[in-house]
Amino acid sequence: MDKELEIATLGVRAGQVRSQFQEHAEALYLTSSFVFDNAAQAAARFAGGEEGMVYSRYTNPTVAMFQDRLAALEGAESCVATASGMAAILATALVHLKAGDHVLCSNAVFGATIQLFSNILGRFCIETTFVSPTRVDDWRAALKPRTRLLFLETPSNPLTEISDIAALAKVAKSAGALLAVDNVFCTPALQRPLELGADLVIHSATKYIDGQGRVMGGAVAGAKSLVGEPMTAFLRTAGPALSPFNAWVLLKGLETLQLRMTAQSAAALELARWLERHPAVERVHYPGLESHPQHELARRQQRAAGSVLSFEVKGGRAAAWRVIDRTRLVSITANLGDVKTTIIHPASTTHGRISPEARAAAGITEGLVRIAVGLEAVADLKADLERGLS
Ligand SMILES: *Cc1c(COP(=O)(O)O)cnc(C)c1O
């Protein structure tokens, strides 16, 4: 479909292929394999000489529609869907790295991503150095001749630090390395990393792309030479494929992505402004606030500031837990990307396994509370938080 179309239009229309029945909604092809007209066609499909469906580990029409729609949204030549966000990151690493290679990774990425690079890939002699998401000079200084991949997530979680994608793309290019951006928190509705010079965009579709907390999924988008060809071959051989059912749910999620991201960002901004004025709150971390240290960069790089914010309650852990425990509406869960607002205390949950010193150095204080704002009325969210704040 025409890449000139607006994001909202692409989310609804891109990638759809109709069967001979001319169904209006996208069809769900729950089938593991596909039938050939004759032996010669089977041989041609297996050899790759003829385009067409073979087996749902690597070819399925519903999964293909999801891939094509997400590729259009990211402005990418190609997209490959995976079983989860972590499967997308693992597939990226296994396709683009080999033993002896070096990776530079932001130290403020998703917890499982840090474990994957340091523990699992470390056992296969892929070395990773973790660097500050915001200090571009640190990335340049940490480059080695063997550096092949730069990996980041922006805004970061839970402190919403912003990495300068265009500046880090230049650092990657100067070293002959690839830049991969985990775009989970913004989605292409708010940020298109490929336009800023990134080589690969990674998604946990489990979060905002689904948007309603139903299924697991992941994806990688980028040039055909980096994604379409090598990663499809990897999926065919290694198997972390997305289920057609999940792809169908995610296709429907993409239809409302722009609408949800815009509304949830607006609600988060209103809540952040209210929290910033609240006498019980020490500090609010949200890129949409003028007080955010990288507010200008966020404005340049993103269409809106996203739905995730965090704030420090005066009085440390006891005060933070009181805010969480006095809520009746929002869900106490570490997940995010749902239309239902969620709340969590990072220091004792998502960041509970790191040492208190490392946690303090990273800015994850005992009073910090993270909220991923959903689609409830902001007045109701304020009232829910006010109970524990006052
Ligand atoms: C959740 C998440 C992941 C992992 O995705 P799964 O679908 O849970 O495997 C990766 N990156 C970020 C930023 C996430 O929030």
The ligand as a MOL file (V3000), in Angstrom:
LIG
                    3D

  0  0  0     0  0            999 V3000
M  V30 BEGIN CTAB
M  V30 COUNTS 15 15 0 0 0
M  V30 BEGIN ATOM
M  V30 1 C 7.5550 -6.4420 27.4770 0
M  V30 2 C 8.7350 -5.8920 26.8120 0
M  V30 3 C 9.6050 -6.7220 26.0990 0
M  V30 4 C 9.4120 -8.2130 26.0170 0
M  V30 5 O 8.2630 -8.5390 25.2930 0
M  V30 6 P 7.4180 -9.8900 25.5520 0
M  V30 7 O 6.3620 -9.7990 24.5140 0
M  V30 8 O 6.9260 -9.8530 26.9510 0
M  V30 9 O 8.3600 -11.0240 25.3190 0
M  V30 10 C 10.6780 -6.1230 25.4580 0
M  V30 11 N 10.9010 -4.8020 25.5370 0
M  V30 12 C 10.0870 -3.9760 26.2290 0
M  V30 13 C 10.3670 -2.5180 26.2750 0
M  V30 14 C 8.9820 -4.4860 26.8920 0
M  V30 15 O 8.1930 -3.6730 27.5900 0
M  V30 END ATOM
M  V30 BEGIN BOND
M  V30 1 1 1 2
M  V30 2 1 2 3
M  V30 3 2 2 14
M  V30 4 1 3 4
M  V30 5 2 3 10
M  V30 6 1 4 5
M  V30 7 1 5 6
M  V30 8 2 6 7
M  V30 9 1 6 8
M  V30 10 1 6 9
M  V30 11 1 10 11
M  V30 12 2 11 12
M  V30 13 1 12 13
M  V30 14 1 12 14
M  V30 15 1 14 15
M  V30 END BOND
M  V30 END CTAB
M  END
